[in-house]
């Protein structure tokens, strides 16, 4: 009786997204995620601010030039962890605790394998990757020093995202945020202490140490929180079928990030050919845009958990209602953020560069306005794609990623060389629109298939 009472109490602490107002649930679940993402982008931005102000434009360009490859590799890791969490969310929504334990332990084994493999391969190839990117010789040394340390931290990227993904799947979007905020504060302190004596390498070391702390603390909390499931020795035996299902969800989601990033790599290569000023402008503009895009990322993560839990509970009516509610939030925020950037865009540029660098400030402003004018398209990409993934059709994420890759590839290979920097600013919007053209019909098809599968009219 005491064990049952403890189980019910623990379940109540996790957020069940299969009951209640979709709008209210999405806001309550998504706001903590947003808070965490804002802090995450804040400390990422601090890296660039300190590097740009203390070490100069070339150092900022060196860090910025690695952004696309950073996104491609770490995005694959983060995407995989998000995919691993979907079967956990579905088992939790169905209240199938035997499967829940099986998937959680399999998340651990699968993450260990992939984190070790990816770290070894990517660290060996880092130098060659920067050559493929056409990184200018003037910033090559700093670019390598920064990104190599970041890649050494791939295992802690897996650790934090695996544990936080599992907690979110159980409806707990608050605890990972608390630990992320603590690591963000630590990262800022370490940036101040390490960047001057160590250069750009210090910014990377600060990031890896901070993420290690958040991952370890999150792991300790998860172990204590999940004690109510009474894991036994046999639960930790390697389960091939469970690991394959996790890979079936995780690998497509990881590939979606990486395939999308291939287009960014092509685009970055075109920008690198334009010189350090343009590289620095894209680096600073991207940081500003990523900060303001945090709500879209939070909406996506919310939809993945919301969709996973509700399809597990066979509540497809709530899936449609949740999607519509989240789209309303996304459109309103997209309009608001565009207005903010139009008014304050130039002032935000001064976070990264000195006010005397008027040409650089001008290009930063062009970049962020070109992006933000199409934030509604980005909102749809994140909301619809992650909902589809949460419903269990993660392969569609790859196709959406291919659409984005093709669009950025066209911009990088054809448009930028002929029409210049304005096409750099509009490359991502072009990619978002291409993905939306695929994703919206794909969602309608997925819902039709699920209604047939679950015999719902």
C-alpha positions in Angstrom: 0.0 0.0 0.0 2.8 2.4 0.9 4.5 1.6 -2.4 1.4 2.3 -4.4 0.8 5.6 -2.5 4.4 6.6 -3.3 3.9 5.7 -7.0 0.8 7.8 -7.3 2.4 10.7 -5.6 5.4 10.5 -8.0 3.1 10.4 -10.9 1.3 13.5 -9.7 4.6 15.4 -9.6 5.0 14.5 -13.3 2.8 16.6 -15.6 0.1 14.6 -17.5 -0.6 16.4 -20.7 -3.5 14.1 -21.7 -6.0 15.9 -19.4 -7.0 19.5 -19.2 -7.0 22.6 -21.4 -4.4 22.2 -24.2 -3.6 26.0 -24.3 -3.1 26.1 -20.5 -1.0 22.9 -20.5 1.2 24.1 -23.4 1.9 27.4 -21.7 2.5 25.8 -18.3 4.8 23.2 -19.8 6.5 25.4 -22.3 7.3 28.4 -20.2 9.9 26.6 -18.0 11.4 25.2 -21.2 11.5 28.8 -22.7 13.2 30.1 -19.5 15.9 27.4 -19.8 16.5 28.0 -23.5 16.8 31.7 -22.9 19.4 31.1 -20.2 21.2 28.6 -22.5 21.3 31.1 -25.4 22.3 33.8 -22.9 25.4 32.0 -21.9 26.1 31.1 -25.5 25.8 34.8 -26.3 28.1 35.7 -23.4 30.8 33.7 -25.1 30.5 35.8 -28.2 30.1 39.1 -26.4 33.3 38.5 -24.3 35.2 37.1 -27.2 34.2 40.0 -29.5 34.8 42.8 -27.0 37.9 41.4 -25.4 39.7 39.6 -28.2 38.5 41.4 -31.3 36.6 40.9 -34.6 38.8 38.1 -35.8 38.3 36.1 -32.7 34.5 36.6 -33.0 34.7 35.5 -36.6 36.7 32.4 -35.6 34.0 31.3 -33.1 31.2 32.3 -35.4 32.7 30.4 -38.4 32.3 27.1 -36.4 28.6 27.7 -35.7 27.3 25.7 -38.5 29.5 22.6 -37.9 28.8 23.0 -34.2 25.1 22.9 -35.0 25.5 19.9 -37.3 27.3 17.7 -34.8 25.8 18.8 -31.5 22.4 19.1 -33.2 22.7 15.5 -34.2 23.4 14.5 -30.5 20.6 16.7 -29.1 18.2 15.4 -31.8 19.0 11.8 -31.0 18.4 12.4 -27.3 15.0 14.1 -28.0 14.1 11.1 -30.2 15.1 8.6 -27.4 12.6 10.4 -25.1 9.6 9.9 -27.4 9.0 6.2 -26.5 9.4 7.2 -22.9 6.7 9.8 -23.3 4.4 7.3 -25.1 4.9 4.7 -22.4 4.2 7.2 -19.7 1.0 8.4 -21.5 -0.2 4.8 -21.8 0.8 4.2 -18.1 2.8 1.2 -19.2 5.5 1.2 -16.5 7.2 -2.0 -17.6 8.0 -0.5 -21.0 8.8 2.8 -19.3 11.6 1.2 -17.3 12.8 -0.7 -20.4 13.1 2.5 -22.5 14.8 4.5 -19.8 17.6 2.0 -19.2 18.0 1.5 -23.0 18.4 5.3 -23.3 21.4 5.0 -21.0 23.1 2.3 -23.0 22.3 3.8 -26.4 23.6 7.2 -25.3 26.9 5.8 -24.0 27.5 4.0 -27.3 26.8 6.9 -29.6 28.5 9.6 -27.4 31.8 7.6 -27.5 31.6 6.8 -31.2 30.8 10.4 -32.3 33.4 12.0 -30.1 36.2 9.8 -31.4 35.3 10.2 -35.1 34.6 13.9 -35.0 37.7 14.9 -33.0 39.9 13.0 -35.5 38.2 14.9 -38.4 38.0 18.4 -36.9 40.9 19.9 -38.7 39.8 18.6 -42.1 36.2 19.8 -41.5 37.4 23.3 -41.0 39.4 23.0 -44.3 36.2 21.8 -46.1 34.4 24.9 -44.7 37.0 27.2 -46.4 37.8 28.7 -43.0 40.1 31.8 -43.7 43.7 31.2 -42.7 43.6 34.3 -40.5 41.1 32.7 -38.1 41.9 29.0 -38.7 44.0 28.5 -35.5 41.4 30.1 -33.2 38.5 28.2 -34.9 40.2 24.9 -34.4 41.1 25.7 -30.7 37.5 26.6 -30.0 35.6 23.8 -31.7 37.9 20.9 -30.8 37.3 21.5 -27.1 33.5 21.8 -27.8 33.7 18.4 -29.5 35.6 16.8 -26.7 32.5 17.7 -24.6 30.1 15.6 -26.7 29.6 13.0 -24.0 28.4 15.7 -21.5 26.0 17.0 -24.2 24.5 13.5 -24.4 24.4 13.3 -20.6 22.4 16.5 -20.1 20.1 16.1 -23.0 19.3 12.4 -22.3 18.5 13.1 -18.6 16.5 16.3 -19.3 14.7 14.6 -22.2 13.5 11.7 -20.0 12.4 14.2 -17.3 10.4 16.2 -19.9 8.8 13.0 -21.2 7.5 12.4 -17.7 6.0 15.9 -17.7 8.8 17.6 -15.7 9.9 20.6 -17.7 11.0 22.7 -14.6 13.8 20.7 -13.0 16.1 20.6 -16.1 15.7 24.3 -16.4 16.8 24.9 -12.8 20.0 22.9 -13.4 20.6 24.7 -16.7 20.3 28.1 -15.1 22.9 27.1 -12.5 25.3 25.9 -15.2 24.6 29.1 -17.2 25.7 31.2 -14.2 28.8 29.0 -13.8 29.5 29.4 -17.6 29.5 33.2 -17.4 31.8 33.2 -14.4 34.2 30.9 -16.1 34.1 33.0 -19.3 35.2 36.0 -17.4 38.0 34.0 -15.7 39.3 32.0 -18.7 38.8 34.0 -22.0 41.6 36.5 -21.4 44.3 34.1 -20.3 43.3 31.2 -22.6 41.8 33.1 -25.6 38.9 31.5 -27.5 39.8 28.1 -26.1 38.8 29.5 -22.7 35.2 30.1 -23.9 35.0 26.5 -25.0 36.4 25.1 -21.8 33.9 27.2 -19.8 31.0 25.8 -21.9 32.0 22.2 -21.5 32.6 22.5 -17.7 29.3 24.2 -17.2 27.4 21.6 -19.2 29.2 18.8 -17.3 27.9 20.2 -14.0 24.3 20.5 -15.3 24.4 17.0 -16.7 25.8 15.4 -13.6 23.3 17.2 -11.3 20.4 16.3 -13.6 21.5 12.6 -13.6 21.6 12.5 -9.8 18.1 14.1 -9.6 16.7 11.7 -12.2 18.0 8.7 -10.3 16.3 9.8 -7.1 13.1 10.9 -8.9 12.7 7.6 -10.7 13.3 5.5 -7.6 9.5 4.9 -7.4 9.7 2.7 -10.5 11.8 0.2 -8.5 14.4 -0.7 -11.1 15.7 -4.2 -10.7 18.9 -5.8 -12.0 17.2 -7.4 -15.0 15.8 -3.9 -16.0 19.4 -3.0 -16.8 20.1 -5.9 -19.1 20.8 -4.8 -22.7 17.5 -5.0 -24.6 18.2 -5.0 -28.4 14.6 -4.4 -29.5 14.2 -1.4 -27.1 17.5 0.1 -28.3 16.5 -0.4 -31.9 13.2 1.4 -31.3 15.1 4.2 -29.7 17.4 4.4 -32.7 14.4 4.4 -35.0 13.2 7.5 -33.2 16.5 9.1 -32.3 18.6 8.7 -35.5 16.0 10.3 -37.8 15.6 13.2 -35.4 19.4 13.6 -35.2 19.7 13.4 -38.9 17.1 16.0 -39.3 19.4 18.4 -37.4 22.5 17.3 -39.3 20.9 17.4 -42.7 19.5 20.8 -42.0 23.0 21.9 -40.9 24.6 20.6 -44.1 22.8 23.5 -45.9 24.1 25.8 -43.2 27.6 24.5 -43.8 27.3 25.2 -47.6 26.0 28.7 -46.7 28.8 29.3 -44.2 31.4 28.3 -46.8 29.9 31.0 -49.1 30.1 33.5 -46.3 33.7 32.6 -45.5 34.6 33.4 -49.1 33.3 37.0 -48.5 35.8 37.8 -45.7 36.0 38.3 -42.0 33.6 41.2 -41.8 30.7 39.2 -43.3 31.6 36.2 -41.1 31.5 38.3 -38.0 28.2 39.9 -39.1 26.6 36.4 -39.5 28.1 35.2 -36.2 26.7 38.2 -34.3 23.4 38.2 -36.2 22.9 34.5 -35.6 23.5 34.9 -31.8 20.8 37.6 -31.7 18.4 35.5 -33.8 18.9 32.4 -31.8 18.2 34.3 -28.6 14.9 35.6 -29.9 14.0 32.2 -31.4 14.1 30.4 -28.1 10.3 30.5 -27.8 10.0 28.6 -31.1 12.4 25.9 -29.8 10.4 25.7 -26.6 7.2 25.3 -28.6 8.8 22.5 -30.5 9.9 20.6 -27.4 6.5 21.0 -25.9 4.8 19.6 -28.9 7.0 16.5 -29.0 6.1 15.7 -25.4 2.5 16.7 -25.8 2.1 14.6 -29.0 3.9 11.6 -27.5 1.8 11.5 -24.3 -1.6 12.0 -26.1 -0.9 9.5 -28.9 0.1 7.0 -26.1 -3.3 7.7 -24.5 -5.1 7.5 -27.9 -6.3 11.1 -27.5 -6.0 12.3 -31.1 -8.7 15.0 -30.6 -6.3 16.6 -28.1 -3.5 16.5 -30.7 -5.3 18.7 -33.1 -6.4 21.1 -30.4 -2.9 21.4 -29.0 -1.4 22.1 -32.4 -3.9 24.9 -33.1 -3.3 26.4 -29.7 0.5 26.4 -30.1 0.3 27.9 -33.6 -1.7 30.8 -32.3 1.0 31.4 -29.7 3.8 31.1 -32.3 2.2 33.6 -34.7 1.7 36.2 -32.0 5.3 35.9 -30.8 6.7 36.0 -34.4 5.0 39.4 -35.0 6.2 40.8 -31.6 9.8 39.7 -32.1 9.9 41.2 -35.6 8.8 44.6 -34.3 11.4 44.4 -31.5 14.2 43.8 -33.9 13.1 46.5 -36.3 13.2 49.0 -33.5 16.2 47.8 -31.4 18.2 45.7 -33.9 21.1 48.2 -34.3 21.4 48.6 -30.5 21.6 44.8 -30.0 24.5 44.7 -32.4 26.5 46.8 -30.0 26.6 43.9 -27.6 29.1 42.2 -29.9 31.0 45.1 -31.7 32.2 48.6 -31.0 29.9 51.4 -32.2 32.7 52.7 -34.5 32.3 49.6 -36.7 29.4 51.0 -38.6 29.7 48.7 -41.7 29.6 45.6 -39.5 26.6 46.9 -37.6 24.8 47.6 -40.9 25.3 44.0 -42.1 24.2 42.5 -38.7 21.0 44.6 -39.0 20.3 43.3 -42.5 20.8 39.7 -41.4 18.5 39.9 -38.3 15.7 41.8 -40.2 15.9 39.4 -43.1 15.5 36.4 -40.7 12.8 37.9 -38.4 10.5 39.0 -41.2 9.7 35.3 -41.7 9.5 34.0 -38.1 5.9 32.9 -38.7 7.3 30.3 -41.1 9.9 29.2 -38.5 7.1 28.9 -35.9 5.3 26.5 -38.2 8.4 24.5 -38.9 9.1 23.9 -35.2 5.5 23.3 -34.0 4.4 21.0 -36.8 7.7 19.0 -37.2 8.1 18.3 -33.5 4.4 17.3 -33.2 4.9 14.8 -36.0 7.9 13.4 -34.3 6.1 13.1 -31.0 3.4 11.1 -32.8 6.0 8.6 -33.8 6.7 9.6 -37.4 10.2 10.9 -36.9 11.3 9.9 -40.5 9.4 12.8 -41.8 11.9 15.0 -39.9 14.6 13.9 -42.3 12.5 14.9 -45.3 11.8 18.3 -43.8 15.6 18.6 -43.1 16.3 17.7 -46.7 14.0 20.5 -47.8 15.9 23.0 -45.7 19.2 21.7 -46.8 18.3 22.1 -50.5 17.1 25.6 -49.9 20.3 26.7 -48.1 22.4 24.9 -50.6 20.7 26.8 -53.5 21.4 30.0 -51.6 25.0 29.1 -50.8 26.0 27.8 -54.3 23.9 30.0 -56.5 22.4 33.1 -54.9 25.0 34.4 -52.5 27.9 34.5 -55.1 25.6 36.4 -57.6 23.5 38.6 -55.4 25.6 39.1 -52.2 24.8 39.4 -48.6 21.1 39.9 -48.8 20.8 36.3 -49.9 22.6 35.2 -46.8 20.0 37.0 -44.7 17.1 35.4 -46.6 18.6 31.9 -46.9 17.1 30.6 -43.7 13.6 32.0 -44.4 13.7 30.3 -47.8 14.6 27.0 -46.0 11.7 27.4 -43.5 9.2 28.0 -46.2 10.4 24.9 -48.1 10.1 22.8 -45.0 6.6 24.1 -44.3 5.4 23.2 -47.8 6.2 19.6 -46.9 5.3 19.5 -43.2 1.7 20.8 -43.3 0.4 18.1 -45.7 2.6 15.5 -43.9 0.8 16.3 -40.6 -2.6 15.8 -42.2 -1.5 12.5 -43.6 0.0 11.3 -40.3 -3.3 12.1 -38.4 -5.3 10.3 -41.1 -3.1 7.2 -40.6 -3.3 7.3 -36.9 -7.1 7.5 -36.9 -7.2 4.4 -39.1 -4.6 2.6 -36.9 -6.5 3.5 -33.7 -9.9 3.0 -35.3 -10.9 6.6 -34.6 -13.4 8.2 -36.9 
